[in-house]
């Protein structure tokens, strides 16, 4: 009995994004939808929107959530109907589009309300490059675009290997989620994996998922790179928020950067292009010094 329980717990914990279990797709919050082709899909996950266009499934989209930043391909997505905020979507608005599937962002859902109308919904988030590949496969199955999704996965796998073999940075990197206070990104996060793919050793205090960076830590680790994302707006903001940062190799060599993480955190297939862009951005800065 104990062994069965342990196996169940391990299986459950592995469901971080989308998983196929029998004839169903299981989502981030335990939702189950029938594994079949859907034709009227309302999307609050912007990474999914971009993937839909890449696998030629855009005709399945009836509307998307409100957004403040451009979604690729902007010339087409800007014409899509808007279905309200992703965090607190209106049940009435959702129903007005008569969807046969709703894809939620992890930040919000109205699943209980949809159940009353027999409208399936699912939630997912891409926390890793492997998550992106796996979810492309599943979205291909849910849209009847399996061939296109498999072709895209193959293309991205080749691209990842090419990046690992041809683009390389060395040294330790500290990745900041915020500079007020200076807080590191979760070790198991996509921005961290992106930098590790480029060969950097990403460091983080062993104090929870997002840890405040102390003066002692920054001196002991002495990172070669300090990279701000998410809530970090400027290099000056990083410098002012971190006492003794002047003693680090990153400061002395001017290897402190702020990278727009919106494309990475959206976590579509375009993340693989962003890895290359980050590499060349850092190399360009390095070559100009």
Backbone as JSON, one array per atom type, in Angstrom:
{
  "sequence": "XXXXXXXXXXXXXXXXXXXXXXXXXXXXXXXXXXXXXXXXXXXXXXXXXXXXXXXXXXXXXXXXXXXXXXXXXXXXXXXXXXXXXXXXXXXXXXXXXXXXXXXXXXXXXXXXXXXXXXXXXXXXXXXXXXXXXXXXXXXXXXXXXXXXXXXXXXXXXXXXXXXXXXXXXXXXXXXXXXXXXXXXXXXXXXXXXXXXXXXXXXXXXXXXXXXXXXXXXXXXXXXXXXXXXXXXXXXXXXXXXXXXXXXXXXXXXXXXXXXXXXXXXXXXXXXXXXXXXXXXXXXXXXXXX",
  "N": [[0.83, -1.21, 0.0], [1.93, 1.27, 0.84], [3.85, 1.61, -1.1], [2.34, 1.94, -3.44], [1.07, 4.36, -2.84], [3.25, 6.12, -2.75], [4.11, 6.0, -5.41], [1.92, 7.17, -6.64], [2.0, 9.77, -5.66], [4.43, 10.68, -6.72], [3.81, 10.54, -9.44], [1.79, 12.44, -9.58], [3.14, 14.77, -8.86], [4.7, 15.14, -11.07], [3.14, 16.3, -12.95], [3.45, 19.1, -14.27], [2.88, 20.75, -16.35], [1.15, 20.24, -19.21], [-0.26, 17.0, -19.49], [-0.72, 13.84, -21.01], [-3.04, 11.51, -20.18], [-4.23, 8.5, -20.56], [-7.17, 8.78, -22.39], [-7.33, 11.48, -22.06], [-6.34, 14.92, -21.56], [-4.48, 16.28, -19.02], [-4.44, 19.11, -16.98], [-2.6, 21.92, -15.51], [-3.91, 22.52, -13.09], [-5.19, 20.22, -12.47], [-7.32, 19.81, -14.15], [-9.28, 18.0, -16.55], [-9.52, 17.27, -19.94], [-11.07, 15.97, -22.83], [-9.08, 14.15, -25.08], [-8.96, 15.23, -28.09], [-9.82, 16.76, -31.27], [-10.41, 20.22, -31.22], [-12.43, 23.07, -32.12], [-13.31, 25.69, -31.67], [-11.69, 27.76, -29.96], [-10.93, 29.51, -27.07], [-8.48, 31.63, -25.8], [-6.44, 32.37, -23.06], [-3.82, 32.22, -22.57], [-0.91, 33.48, -23.62], [1.41, 32.45, -24.73], [0.46, 30.1, -25.81], [-1.14, 31.17, -27.82], [0.77, 32.16, -29.63], [2.02, 29.77, -30.36], [-0.13, 28.48, -31.62], [-0.34, 29.98, -33.99], [2.1, 29.37, -35.14], [1.87, 26.66, -35.74], [-0.07, 26.65, -37.61], [-2.72, 26.76, -36.66], [-4.35, 28.86, -36.18], [-6.92, 29.48, -37.09], [-8.59, 28.23, -35.4], [-8.91, 29.82, -33.22], [-11.11, 31.78, -31.34], [-11.11, 34.01, -29.74], [-8.91, 36.03, -27.66], [-7.23, 36.71, -24.51], [-7.12, 39.98, -22.89], [-4.33, 42.14, -23.49], [-1.23, 43.84, -22.87], [1.19, 43.95, -24.12], [2.74, 43.32, -27.29], [1.77, 40.48, -29.21], [3.12, 37.8, -30.93], [2.21, 36.64, -34.23], [2.22, 40.04, -34.54], [0.83, 41.62, -36.43], [-1.3, 40.08, -37.08], [-2.41, 39.02, -34.67], [-3.27, 41.32, -33.39], [-5.68, 41.81, -34.48], [-7.47, 40.04, -33.44], [-10.44, 39.22, -31.58], [-11.02, 40.42, -28.23], [-11.18, 38.95, -25.01], [-11.35, 39.83, -22.38], [-9.68, 40.3, -19.11], [-6.83, 38.26, -18.15], [-6.53, 37.37, -15.57], [-8.94, 37.58, -14.14], [-11.21, 36.53, -15.76], [-14.37, 37.1, -17.33], [-17.23, 35.13, -16.92], [-19.54, 35.47, -18.39], [-18.58, 36.84, -20.65], [-16.89, 34.9, -21.76], [-18.75, 32.92, -22.43], [-20.11, 34.24, -24.43], [-18.64, 33.86, -26.71], [-19.01, 31.29, -27.37], [-17.25, 28.96, -27.0], [-15.61, 25.75, -27.6], [-13.54, 24.9, -26.17], [-11.52, 26.19, -23.57], [-8.5, 27.79, -22.92], [-6.62, 28.49, -20.21], [-4.52, 30.95, -18.6], [-2.15, 30.43, -15.98], [-2.63, 32.25, -14.02], [-5.33, 32.76, -13.65], [-8.79, 31.59, -13.66], [-12.11, 30.37, -14.47], [-13.24, 27.95, -13.97], [-15.19, 26.42, -12.51], [-17.58, 27.73, -13.11], [-17.73, 27.29, -15.85], [-18.09, 24.56, -15.99], [-20.78, 24.19, -15.49], [-21.89, 24.69, -17.88], [-20.92, 22.79, -19.48], [-18.49, 23.25, -20.78], [-15.31, 22.5, -21.63], [-12.15, 23.16, -20.02], [-8.72, 24.14, -19.63], [-5.56, 24.52, -18.01], [-2.25, 25.69, -18.3], [1.33, 26.05, -17.85], [4.49, 26.92, -19.09], [7.35, 25.85, -17.76], [9.86, 25.13, -18.46], [12.23, 24.4, -21.13], [11.76, 21.87, -22.11], [9.1, 21.57, -21.32], [7.88, 23.35, -23.08], [8.28, 22.07, -25.56], [6.88, 19.67, -25.13], [4.28, 20.64, -24.7], [3.71, 21.86, -27.12], [3.42, 19.6, -28.7], [1.07, 18.5, -27.54], [-0.79, 20.58, -27.9], [-0.88, 20.51, -30.63], [-2.23, 18.1, -31.02], [-4.7, 18.75, -29.91], [-5.68, 20.53, -31.71], [-5.77, 19.35, -34.15], [-3.45, 19.49, -35.6], [-1.19, 17.8, -35.72], [0.97, 16.92, -37.35], [2.19, 19.34, -38.07], [2.93, 20.28, -35.55], [4.74, 18.33, -34.69], [6.74, 18.66, -36.58], [7.61, 21.21, -35.88], [8.57, 20.76, -33.28], [10.74, 19.07, -33.86], [12.33, 20.84, -35.31], [12.93, 22.73, -33.3], [14.3, 21.18, -31.44], [16.63, 20.59, -32.86], [17.59, 23.16, -33.1], [18.12, 23.8, -30.41], [20.24, 22.04, -29.82], [22.11, 23.01, -31.61], [22.57, 25.56, -30.57], [23.73, 24.9, -28.09], [26.09, 23.74, -28.95], [27.39, 25.74, -30.37], [27.15, 28.29, -29.24], [28.49, 29.8, -26.5], [28.95, 30.85, -23.19], [30.95, 31.71, -20.34], [31.37, 31.3, -16.79], [29.97, 32.53, -13.63], [26.58, 33.39, -13.02], [24.22, 35.69, -11.76], [20.79, 35.88, -11.56], [18.3, 38.2, -11.51], [15.06, 38.61, -10.21], [13.81, 40.78, -9.22], [14.73, 44.13, -8.24], [14.1, 45.42, -5.99], [13.26, 44.43, -3.11], [16.64, 43.27, -3.98], [16.24, 40.31, -5.57], [16.58, 36.9, -6.26], [15.94, 34.8, -9.14], [13.85, 31.87, -9.21], [15.53, 28.78, -9.05], [14.63, 26.67, -10.63], [13.5, 27.77, -13.07], [12.41, 29.22, -16.19], [13.95, 31.51, -17.23], [16.4, 31.04, -15.91], [17.13, 28.52, -16.94], [17.49, 29.21, -19.6], [19.84, 30.78, -19.53], [21.6, 28.88, -18.52], [21.64, 27.12, -20.63], [23.26, 28.48, -22.32], [25.65, 28.01, -21.17], [26.34, 29.27, -18.79], [26.85, 29.26, -15.23], [24.34, 29.39, -13.12], [23.7, 31.03, -10.13], [22.23, 30.86, -6.82], [20.92, 31.75, -3.64], [20.33, 29.28, -1.13], [17.61, 29.47, -0.08], [14.71, 29.1, -0.3], [12.32, 29.64, -3.01], [12.44, 32.21, -4.29], [14.94, 34.27, -3.46], [16.24, 36.77, -1.3], [19.05, 38.76, -2.02], [21.93, 38.98, -0.19], [24.55, 41.12, 1.17], [26.74, 39.62, 2.02], [26.42, 37.3, 0.54], [26.7, 38.15, -2.14], [29.36, 38.96, -2.11], [30.72, 36.6, -1.42], [30.09, 34.85, -3.52], [30.74, 36.31, -5.8], [29.85, 36.98, -8.63], [30.27, 36.59, -12.21], [28.55, 37.64, -14.04], [25.69, 39.72, -13.75], [22.34, 39.69, -14.12], [19.41, 41.31, -14.81], [15.88, 40.83, -14.87], [12.34, 40.54, -15.52], [10.97, 42.31, -13.02], [12.97, 44.21, -13.01], [14.26, 47.28, -14.01], [16.45, 48.83, -14.81], [20.07, 49.07, -15.15], [21.25, 50.8, -13.35], [19.39, 50.66, -11.3], [19.83, 48.09, -10.32], [22.48, 48.32, -9.36], [22.22, 50.26, -7.34], [20.64, 48.92, -5.56], [22.06, 46.88, -4.41], [24.26, 46.46, -1.95], [27.82, 46.68, -1.8], [28.19, 45.7, -4.35], [30.04, 46.78, -5.99], [32.36, 45.44, -5.58], [32.32, 43.14, -7.02], [33.14, 40.92, -9.78], [31.43, 41.19, -11.91], [30.55, 43.87, -11.76], [32.99, 45.27, -11.96], [33.88, 44.51, -14.49], [31.91, 45.49, -16.03], [29.71, 43.86, -16.59], [26.9, 43.81, -16.17], [23.52, 43.53, -16.78], [20.29, 44.29, -18.19], [17.64, 42.44, -19.22], [14.93, 42.11, -21.39], [12.4, 40.23, -20.31], [9.93, 39.43, -21.18], [9.43, 38.06, -23.57], [10.63, 35.64, -23.02], [9.29, 34.69, -20.71], [6.76, 34.44, -21.69], [6.93, 32.12, -23.01], [6.72, 30.61, -25.49], [7.37, 28.91, -28.62], [9.18, 30.74, -29.5], [11.06, 31.31, -27.6], [13.4, 29.92, -28.07], [14.59, 31.37, -30.09], [15.05, 33.66, -28.63], [17.08, 32.88, -26.91], [19.32, 32.84, -28.55], [19.39, 35.57, -29.2], [19.92, 36.73, -26.72], [22.45, 35.72, -26.23], [23.99, 36.94, -28.31], [23.58, 39.58, -27.64], [24.92, 39.82, -25.17], [27.51, 39.08, -25.97], [28.05, 41.06, -27.84], [28.1, 43.35, -26.24], [30.3, 42.6, -24.7], [32.36, 42.55, -26.59], [32.58, 45.19, -27.19], [33.83, 46.35, -25.1]],
  "CA": [[0.0, 0.0, 0.0], [2.79, 2.43, 0.9], [4.52, 1.76, -2.39], [1.36, 2.49, -4.38], [0.87, 5.75, -2.48], [4.44, 6.86, -3.17], [4.09, 6.1, -6.87], [0.87, 8.12, -7.01], [2.48, 11.11, -5.35], [5.45, 11.02, -7.72], [3.11, 10.78, -10.71], [1.06, 13.7, -9.49], [4.07, 15.88, -8.84], [5.29, 15.3, -12.4], [2.23, 17.04, -13.82], [3.75, 20.51, -14.11], [2.27, 21.48, -17.45], [0.11, 19.36, -19.74], [0.08, 15.58, -19.55], [-1.73, 12.95, -21.58], [-3.31, 10.35, -19.32], [-5.3, 7.77, -21.24], [-7.84, 9.55, -23.45], [-7.53, 12.84, -21.57], [-5.22, 15.82, -21.27], [-4.59, 16.79, -17.65], [-3.82, 20.42, -16.91], [-1.84, 22.39, -14.35], [-4.72, 22.51, -11.88], [-5.9, 18.95, -12.36], [-8.45, 19.71, -15.08], [-9.18, 16.95, -17.56], [-10.31, 17.48, -21.14], [-10.98, 14.87, -23.78], [-8.03, 14.28, -26.08], [-9.59, 15.23, -29.41], [-9.67, 18.04, -31.96], [-11.38, 21.27, -30.89], [-12.54, 24.0, -33.26], [-13.6, 27.06, -31.24], [-10.86, 27.8, -28.75], [-10.7, 30.83, -26.48], [-7.16, 31.47, -25.19], [-5.9, 33.38, -22.15], [-2.39, 31.93, -22.45], [-0.37, 34.11, -24.82], [2.36, 31.53, -25.34], [-0.35, 29.19, -26.63], [-1.56, 31.92, -29.02], [1.89, 32.18, -30.58], [2.2, 28.41, -30.85], [-1.23, 28.22, -32.56], [0.0, 30.57, -35.28], [3.26, 28.68, -35.71], [1.47, 25.34, -36.25], [-1.19, 26.88, -38.54], [-3.98, 26.45, -35.99], [-4.96, 30.13, -35.77], [-8.35, 29.54, -37.42], [-9.32, 27.65, -34.27], [-9.01, 30.83, -32.16], [-12.28, 32.67, -31.43], [-10.76, 35.24, -29.03], [-7.82, 35.89, -26.72], [-7.31, 37.62, -23.37], [-6.56, 41.32, -23.04], [-2.88, 42.14, -23.35], [-0.6, 45.16, -22.98], [2.36, 43.83, -24.98], [2.47, 42.69, -28.58], [1.82, 39.02, -29.31], [3.53, 37.39, -32.28], [2.62, 37.72, -35.12], [1.42, 41.18, -34.11], [-0.07, 42.12, -37.48], [-2.49, 39.21, -37.1], [-3.03, 38.88, -33.35], [-3.93, 42.56, -32.99], [-7.03, 41.83, -35.05], [-8.31, 39.05, -32.76], [-11.34, 39.73, -30.53], [-10.5, 40.33, -26.87], [-12.16, 38.31, -24.11], [-11.21, 40.28, -21.01], [-8.4, 40.07, -18.41], [-6.46, 36.86, -17.96], [-6.58, 37.0, -14.15], [-10.33, 37.45, -13.7], [-12.07, 36.55, -16.95], [-15.81, 37.08, -17.08], [-17.93, 33.96, -17.44], [-20.48, 35.95, -19.42], [-17.81, 37.13, -21.85], [-16.46, 33.63, -22.32], [-19.91, 32.25, -23.03], [-20.54, 34.97, -25.63], [-17.87, 33.37, -27.85], [-19.43, 29.9, -27.61], [-16.07, 28.11, -27.25], [-15.69, 24.34, -27.23], [-12.4, 24.7, -25.27], [-10.9, 27.42, -23.07], [-7.16, 27.58, -22.4], [-6.36, 29.54, -19.25], [-3.23, 31.22, -18.0], [-2.13, 29.93, -14.61], [-3.01, 33.33, -13.12], [-6.76, 32.88, -13.4], [-9.71, 30.7, -14.34], [-13.5, 30.33, -13.97], [-13.57, 26.58, -14.33], [-16.44, 25.96, -11.91], [-18.69, 28.29, -13.87], [-17.79, 26.66, -17.16], [-18.6, 23.2, -15.83], [-22.24, 24.21, -15.55], [-22.28, 24.8, -19.3], [-20.23, 21.7, -20.18], [-17.41, 23.77, -21.6], [-14.03, 22.06, -21.05], [-11.09, 24.17, -19.92], [-7.45, 23.59, -19.19], [-4.57, 25.53, -17.63], [-0.88, 25.21, -18.3], [2.42, 27.01, -17.85], [5.75, 26.32, -19.54], [8.41, 26.19, -16.83], [11.15, 24.69, -18.99], [12.26, 24.2, -22.57], [11.09, 20.59, -22.36], [7.66, 21.83, -21.22], [7.44, 23.98, -24.33], [8.23, 21.03, -26.6], [5.79, 18.74, -24.82], [2.98, 21.29, -24.87], [3.5, 22.02, -28.56], [2.88, 18.32, -29.15], [-0.31, 18.34, -27.07], [-1.63, 21.57, -28.59], [-1.07, 19.99, -31.98], [-3.28, 17.07, -30.96], [-5.98, 19.39, -29.58], [-6.11, 21.36, -32.84], [-5.7, 18.61, -35.4], [-2.24, 19.91, -36.31], [-0.13, 16.94, -35.19], [2.12, 16.93, -38.24], [2.84, 20.64, -37.94], [3.53, 20.39, -34.22], [5.91, 17.45, -34.65], [7.78, 19.31, -37.38], [8.13, 22.33, -35.08], [9.37, 20.18, -32.19], [12.0, 18.6, -34.46], [13.09, 22.04, -35.64], [13.41, 23.35, -32.06], [15.31, 20.29, -30.85], [17.85, 20.82, -33.62], [18.05, 24.5, -32.75], [18.69, 23.77, -29.07], [21.55, 21.39, -29.9], [23.0, 23.94, -32.31], [22.93, 26.61, -29.61], [24.66, 24.33, -27.1], [27.38, 23.43, -29.57], [28.02, 26.88, -31.03], [27.08, 29.52, -28.44], [28.94, 29.46, -25.15], [29.46, 31.85, -22.27], [31.53, 31.04, -19.17], [31.34, 32.05, -15.55], [28.79, 32.45, -12.76], [25.61, 34.45, -13.27], [23.12, 35.9, -10.82], [19.63, 36.35, -12.32], [17.42, 38.9, -10.58], [13.63, 38.73, -10.48], [13.46, 42.14, -8.8], [15.84, 44.84, -7.58], [13.55, 46.15, -4.85], [14.7, 44.26, -2.87], [17.29, 42.38, -4.96], [15.71, 38.96, -5.36], [16.98, 36.0, -7.34], [14.93, 33.95, -9.76], [13.78, 30.46, -8.83], [16.5, 27.97, -9.78], [13.92, 25.87, -11.64], [12.67, 28.68, -13.87], [12.82, 29.3, -17.59], [15.09, 32.41, -17.45], [17.62, 30.39, -15.44], [17.48, 27.48, -17.9], [17.97, 29.88, -20.81], [21.24, 31.15, -19.33], [22.38, 27.65, -18.37], [21.79, 26.58, -21.98], [24.39, 29.19, -22.91], [26.87, 27.59, -20.5], [26.59, 29.97, -17.53], [26.45, 28.62, -13.98], [23.44, 30.33, -12.43], [23.78, 30.85, -8.68], [21.06, 31.29, -6.06], [20.95, 31.34, -2.23], [19.46, 28.14, -0.86], [16.63, 29.95, 0.9], [13.41, 29.24, -0.92], [12.27, 29.8, -4.46], [12.96, 33.53, -4.65], [15.7, 34.63, -2.27], [16.84, 38.1, -1.27], [20.5, 38.68, -2.13], [22.6, 39.72, 0.87], [25.91, 41.59, 0.86], [27.64, 38.51, 2.23], [26.27, 36.36, -0.56], [27.25, 38.71, -3.37], [30.81, 38.96, -1.97], [31.23, 35.23, -1.42], [29.91, 34.23, -4.84], [31.46, 37.14, -6.77], [29.42, 36.54, -9.97], [30.84, 37.2, -13.41], [27.44, 38.34, -14.68], [24.46, 39.97, -13.01], [21.35, 39.93, -15.17], [18.08, 41.64, -14.3], [14.74, 40.54, -15.74], [11.03, 40.7, -14.89], [10.69, 43.61, -12.4], [14.16, 45.07, -13.03], [14.1, 48.24, -15.11], [17.69, 49.46, -15.27], [21.32, 48.66, -14.52], [21.41, 51.67, -12.18], [18.54, 50.14, -10.24], [20.53, 46.94, -9.75], [23.66, 48.79, -8.63], [21.8, 50.97, -6.14], [19.93, 48.03, -4.64], [22.93, 45.81, -3.91], [25.47, 46.92, -1.28], [29.09, 46.0, -2.09], [28.21, 45.17, -5.7], [31.24, 47.31, -6.65], [33.47, 44.52, -5.36], [32.14, 41.94, -7.83], [33.71, 40.9, -11.13], [30.4, 41.68, -12.83], [30.58, 45.33, -11.75], [34.29, 45.75, -12.44], [33.99, 44.24, -15.93], [30.71, 46.05, -16.67], [28.87, 42.76, -17.07], [25.58, 43.88, -15.55], [22.6, 43.73, -17.89], [18.85, 44.14, -18.0], [17.11, 41.77, -20.41], [13.47, 42.05, -21.45], [12.04, 38.82, -20.11], [8.54, 39.17, -21.59], [9.41, 37.03, -24.61], [11.0, 34.36, -22.4], [8.26, 34.24, -19.78], [5.58, 34.03, -22.46], [7.25, 30.69, -23.13], [6.29, 29.93, -26.71], [8.5, 28.41, -29.4], [10.1, 31.85, -29.78], [12.1, 31.34, -26.58], [14.64, 29.4, -28.64], [15.19, 32.51, -30.77], [15.49, 34.6, -27.6], [18.36, 32.41, -26.38], [20.34, 33.35, -29.47], [19.43, 37.03, -29.08], [20.6, 37.06, -25.46], [23.88, 35.42, -26.43], [24.63, 37.97, -29.13], [23.55, 40.84, -26.89], [26.01, 39.8, -24.2], [28.78, 39.04, -26.7], [28.26, 42.37, -28.46], [28.54, 44.23, -25.17], [31.64, 42.19, -24.3], [33.32, 42.92, -27.62], [32.7, 46.65, -27.26], [34.53, 46.83, -23.91]],
  "C": [[0.87, 1.26, 0.0], [3.47, 2.69, -0.44], [3.58, 2.37, -3.42], [1.16, 3.97, -4.12], [2.04, 6.61, -2.95], [4.45, 7.05, -4.68], [3.05, 7.11, -7.32], [1.34, 9.55, -6.79], [3.51, 11.57, -6.36], [4.8, 11.34, -9.05], [2.43, 12.13, -10.7], [2.0, 14.89, -9.57], [4.69, 16.14, -10.2], [4.39, 16.1, -13.34], [2.45, 18.53, -13.59], [3.11, 21.33, -15.22], [1.11, 20.64, -17.96], [0.62, 17.93, -19.79], [-1.06, 14.82, -20.21], [-1.85, 11.73, -20.68], [-4.51, 9.62, -19.92], [-5.86, 8.58, -22.4], [-8.05, 11.0, -23.06], [-6.21, 13.61, -21.5], [-5.48, 16.4, -19.89], [-3.8, 18.09, -17.55], [-3.13, 20.71, -15.6], [-2.62, 22.26, -13.04], [-5.58, 21.26, -11.75], [-7.09, 18.82, -13.29], [-8.21, 18.59, -16.09], [-10.09, 17.3, -18.74], [-10.08, 16.31, -22.09], [-9.9, 15.15, -24.81], [-8.66, 14.11, -27.46], [-9.35, 16.59, -30.05], [-10.79, 18.99, -31.56], [-11.33, 22.34, -31.98], [-12.84, 25.44, -32.9], [-12.91, 27.26, -29.88], [-10.61, 29.24, -28.32], [-9.43, 30.7, -25.63], [-6.78, 32.66, -24.31], [-4.41, 33.17, -21.89], [-1.71, 32.41, -23.72], [0.71, 33.28, -25.5], [1.64, 30.56, -26.25], [-0.8, 29.88, -27.91], [-0.45, 31.88, -30.07], [2.14, 30.8, -31.17], [1.11, 28.06, -31.87], [-0.89, 28.76, -33.94], [1.16, 29.81, -35.95], [2.89, 27.33, -36.3], [0.23, 25.44, -37.15], [-2.54, 26.48, -37.94], [-4.75, 27.71, -35.62], [-6.45, 30.24, -36.08], [-9.22, 28.94, -36.32], [-9.59, 28.68, -33.17], [-10.25, 31.7, -32.37], [-12.01, 34.0, -30.73], [-9.58, 34.95, -28.11], [-7.99, 36.89, -25.58], [-6.72, 38.99, -23.69], [-5.06, 41.28, -22.8], [-2.33, 43.54, -23.56], [0.63, 45.14, -23.87], [2.01, 43.05, -26.24], [2.63, 41.18, -28.49], [2.15, 38.67, -30.75], [2.47, 36.49, -32.9], [1.68, 38.91, -34.96], [0.43, 41.65, -35.17], [-1.35, 41.3, -37.59], [-3.18, 39.15, -35.74], [-3.73, 40.15, -32.89], [-5.35, 42.67, -33.53], [-7.98, 40.86, -34.36], [-9.24, 39.71, -31.74], [-10.73, 39.51, -29.16], [-11.59, 39.85, -25.91], [-11.94, 38.66, -22.65], [-9.89, 39.89, -20.37], [-8.12, 38.61, -18.16], [-6.61, 36.42, -16.51], [-8.01, 36.78, -13.66], [-11.26, 37.52, -14.91], [-13.54, 36.43, -16.58], [-16.45, 35.84, -17.72], [-18.88, 34.37, -18.56], [-19.76, 36.22, -20.74], [-17.36, 35.85, -22.54], [-17.61, 32.95, -23.05], [-20.35, 32.93, -24.32], [-19.8, 34.51, -26.88], [-18.18, 31.91, -28.18], [-18.25, 28.97, -27.89], [-16.36, 26.64, -26.95], [-14.47, 23.94, -26.38], [-11.88, 26.06, -24.85], [-9.54, 27.05, -22.5], [-6.81, 28.77, -21.51], [-4.87, 29.73, -18.98], [-3.29, 30.77, -16.55], [-2.6, 30.98, -13.61], [-4.51, 33.41, -12.84], [-7.6, 31.89, -14.18], [-11.12, 30.86, -13.76], [-14.06, 28.95, -14.25], [-14.92, 26.13, -13.78], [-17.65, 26.48, -12.66], [-18.85, 27.63, -15.21], [-18.35, 25.25, -17.09], [-20.12, 23.15, -15.97], [-22.75, 24.23, -16.98], [-21.57, 23.75, -20.15], [-19.18, 22.19, -21.16], [-16.08, 23.36, -20.98], [-13.01, 23.19, -21.02], [-9.84, 23.51, -19.36], [-6.47, 24.74, -18.94], [-3.17, 24.92, -17.77], [0.1, 26.36, -18.28], [3.68, 26.27, -18.28], [6.87, 26.76, -18.61], [9.8, 25.81, -17.34], [11.07, 24.56, -20.5], [11.58, 22.88, -22.94], [9.57, 20.73, -22.26], [7.13, 22.42, -22.51], [7.29, 22.94, -25.43], [7.05, 20.08, -26.37], [4.43, 19.38, -25.08], [2.69, 21.63, -26.32], [2.89, 20.75, -29.13], [1.41, 18.17, -28.78], [-1.24, 19.34, -27.74], [-1.86, 21.16, -30.04], [-2.17, 18.95, -32.03], [-4.65, 17.7, -30.71], [-6.53, 20.24, -30.73], [-6.11, 20.63, -34.17], [-4.5, 19.0, -36.25], [-1.02, 19.11, -35.81], [1.13, 16.98, -36.05], [2.9, 18.22, -38.09], [3.55, 20.77, -36.6], [4.78, 19.52, -34.11], [7.07, 18.03, -35.46], [8.43, 20.45, -36.6], [9.02, 21.81, -33.95], [10.73, 19.73, -32.71], [12.9, 19.79, -34.77], [13.71, 22.67, -34.38], [14.46, 22.49, -31.36], [16.66, 20.47, -31.55], [18.46, 22.17, -33.24], [18.71, 24.52, -31.37], [20.09, 23.13, -29.08], [22.57, 22.29, -30.59], [23.49, 25.04, -31.38], [23.96, 26.09, -28.62], [26.04, 24.11, -27.67], [28.12, 24.66, -30.07], [28.01, 28.17, -30.23], [27.44, 29.19, -27.0], [29.46, 30.67, -24.4], [30.01, 31.11, -21.05], [31.42, 31.94, -17.95], [30.05, 31.85, -14.77], [27.88, 33.64, -13.02], [24.56, 34.49, -12.17], [21.97, 36.51, -11.61], [18.62, 36.94, -11.34], [15.98, 38.97, -11.09], [13.17, 40.16, -10.19], [14.71, 42.8, -8.22], [15.34, 45.63, -6.38], [12.66, 45.26, -4.0], [15.32, 43.35, -3.93], [16.94, 40.92, -4.66], [16.07, 38.08, -6.54], [15.8, 35.22, -7.89], [14.98, 32.55, -9.18], [14.77, 29.67, -9.69], [15.84, 27.16, -10.89], [12.97, 26.74, -12.45], [13.24, 28.78, -15.28], [13.96, 30.29, -17.83], [16.41, 31.8, -17.0], [18.06, 29.33, -16.45], [18.04, 28.08, -19.19], [19.45, 30.21, -20.67], [22.14, 29.93, -19.14], [22.59, 26.98, -19.72], [22.97, 27.23, -22.69], [25.7, 28.9, -22.18], [27.16, 28.28, -19.18], [26.15, 29.13, -16.34], [25.63, 29.62, -13.18], [23.43, 30.01, -10.95], [22.53, 31.4, -8.0], [21.22, 30.86, -4.61], [19.97, 30.2, -1.99], [18.44, 28.48, 0.22], [15.28, 30.16, 0.24], [13.49, 29.5, -2.4], [12.83, 31.13, -4.93], [13.62, 34.09, -3.4], [16.29, 36.03, -2.4], [18.37, 37.95, -1.22], [21.14, 39.57, -1.06], [23.98, 40.18, 0.41], [26.91, 40.46, 0.98], [27.61, 37.55, 1.04], [26.94, 36.89, -1.83], [28.78, 38.74, -3.31], [31.38, 37.56, -2.06], [31.18, 34.59, -2.8], [30.65, 34.98, -5.94], [31.11, 36.77, -8.21], [30.11, 37.29, -11.1], [29.8, 38.04, -14.16], [26.33, 38.57, -13.66], [23.44, 40.42, -14.04], [19.99, 40.17, -14.54], [17.01, 41.35, -15.32], [13.46, 40.95, -14.99], [10.8, 42.12, -14.34], [11.87, 44.56, -12.38], [14.12, 45.98, -14.25], [15.42, 48.79, -15.65], [18.9, 48.9, -14.54], [21.56, 49.5, -13.27], [20.58, 51.17, -11.0], [19.17, 48.95, -9.55], [21.67, 47.4, -8.85], [23.26, 49.44, -7.31], [21.17, 50.05, -5.1], [20.81, 47.01, -3.95], [24.2, 46.37, -3.28], [26.67, 46.04, -1.63], [29.15, 45.38, -3.49], [29.47, 45.63, -6.44], [32.43, 46.37, -6.52], [33.39, 43.28, -6.26], [32.81, 42.06, -9.19], [32.7, 41.46, -12.14], [30.42, 43.2, -12.91], [31.87, 45.85, -12.37], [34.45, 45.57, -13.94], [32.8, 44.76, -16.73], [29.84, 44.97, -17.3], [27.57, 42.68, -16.25], [24.6, 44.29, -16.64], [21.15, 43.67, -17.41], [18.29, 43.59, -19.31], [15.59, 41.74, -20.32], [13.05, 40.59, -21.4], [10.65, 38.47, -20.63], [8.46, 38.06, -22.64], [9.73, 35.66, -24.02], [9.85, 33.83, -21.56], [6.95, 33.91, -20.49], [5.7, 32.57, -22.87], [6.58, 30.01, -24.32], [7.53, 29.38, -27.41], [9.57, 29.48, -29.62], [11.19, 32.01, -28.73], [13.44, 30.88, -27.16], [15.35, 30.48, -29.46], [15.75, 33.51, -29.76], [16.83, 34.18, -27.01], [19.5, 32.94, -27.25], [20.5, 34.86, -29.32], [20.18, 37.46, -27.82], [22.1, 36.82, -25.6], [24.56, 36.54, -27.2], [24.6, 39.33, -28.45], [24.71, 40.9, -25.9], [27.38, 39.82, -24.9], [29.09, 40.39, -27.34], [28.76, 43.36, -27.42], [29.99, 43.9, -24.79], [32.68, 42.67, -25.31], [33.54, 44.42, -27.71], [33.5, 47.22, -26.09], [36.03, 46.95, -24.16]]
}
